[in-house]
Amino acid sequence: MKKIQMVDLHSQYLNIKTEIDKGIQDVIDSCAFINGPAVKNFQEGLEKYLGIKHVIPCANGTDALQVSMMALGLQPGDEVITTSFTFIATAEVIALLKLTPVLVDVDPGTFNIDLKAIERAITPKTKAIVPVHLFGQCAPMEEIMALAKKHNLFVLEDNCQAIGSDYIFNSGSQKKAGTIGHIGCTSFFPSKNLGCYGDGGAIFTNDDELAKQLRVIVNHGMVVRYHHDVIGVNSRLDSIQAAILHVKLGHLDEYAAKRRAAADFYDKAFANNPRLTTPVRYAKSTHVFHQYTLVTRDFNRQALIDQLLAKEIPAMIYYPVPLHLQKAYLDPRYKPGDFPVTEALSESVFSLPMHTELDDEQLKHIVTSVLEFVNR
Ligand SMILES: *Cc1c(COP(=O)(O)O)cnc(C)c1O
């Protein structure tokens, strides 16, 4: 059996090697390493795929979030509501810009931001909501947009984990994750669903003015060469990464289907197990399974992970510590117990290998090993 990995980038590469190698070689031959045609090609390809007017490539997902908040003109002291159950980057940029992160709990089924909790957290100082489409499916965007409209707030989608997933409105119409709020952000970190071979990120918007501002900020606040109108940053997607991403974008839907097939295999094996809860599928979103995350009940999670590791099956905990209990983010406003769902999840979830190259033999070995421990 092929060695099982959380994400098998090498096997994936071998299946698209000819296309990838050509893309990289073309950039080297052109020597247009920064802002070359490969970046424009990928940008346009992604705009088309997402059905959005503007994609602004940048250096990574964290920058995408930071630049977005800068472009929205958020000022120190402005409150930004986000989830307590996410990767740190979401809150990090809020804190770096001296905005005030306001954390709210999540839904125990989907792990996504709790709508009612957002509503309760809104104050006169609130300026933006940052829903995170965690593990590959969308937060309740239609309701969030309605709430934002009512209170005149910006919505910035952290779509680092759900690129390609479709949000389904009550009317039945659909939009791609990351294209519903005022701005959407994504990461092309190698292990993400659309990952490059280094760092990369992008910002999406349908707003022409915001797009202009975002492009200026990622490029040193420069409108006319060497004339800097606003304080910006240096955040670029390099041409080699763009060439790789352009190739992988062509496979994104096929990759999502492979992830879903692996998730279905896991679902079937763990269905109705009293000690495991399989991921809830939110009715208003397709799931692209950035992670396949189970909730455990009545057994020692770490003992299971250790036993899996002993059988060369990797398993991870996303995320073991809620944001409000992270050392750097300790805040007198928050204490243990404030976000009971997040806290319970961080003590009970674990994620199994999830990628585009899992074969039946590997999947069987994984589920047999999990069940052997859980049902003993
Ligand atoms: C990966 C990730 C980020 C950060 O992306 P980088 O490219 O690593 O900077 C931000 N938010 C979430 C939810 C992520 O999963």
The ligand as a MOL file (V3000), in Angstrom:
LIG
                    3D

  0  0  0     0  0            999 V3000
M  V30 BEGIN CTAB
M  V30 COUNTS 15 15 0 0 0
M  V30 BEGIN ATOM
M  V30 1 C -4.7530 28.8870 5.5250 0
M  V30 2 C -5.6820 29.8420 6.1440 0
M  V30 3 C -5.3830 31.2060 6.2390 0
M  V30 4 C -4.0350 31.7860 5.8970 0
M  V30 5 O -3.5270 31.5010 4.6530 0
M  V30 6 P -1.9400 31.6170 4.3950 0
M  V30 7 O -1.8230 31.5430 2.9160 0
M  V30 8 O -1.2840 30.4790 5.0890 0
M  V30 9 O -1.4920 32.9460 4.9100 0
M  V30 10 C -6.3420 32.0520 6.7630 0
M  V30 11 N -7.5430 31.5950 7.1760 0
M  V30 12 C -7.8530 30.2860 7.1260 0
M  V30 13 C -9.1970 29.8440 7.5970 0
M  V30 14 C -6.9390 29.3700 6.6180 0
M  V30 15 O -7.2680 28.0700 6.5860 0
M  V30 END ATOM
M  V30 BEGIN BOND
M  V30 1 1 1 2
M  V30 2 1 2 3
M  V30 3 2 2 14
M  V30 4 1 3 4
M  V30 5 2 3 10
M  V30 6 1 4 5
M  V30 7 1 5 6
M  V30 8 2 6 7
M  V30 9 1 6 8
M  V30 10 1 6 9
M  V30 11 1 10 11
M  V30 12 2 11 12
M  V30 13 1 12 13
M  V30 14 1 12 14
M  V30 15 1 14 15
M  V30 END BOND
M  V30 END CTAB
M  END
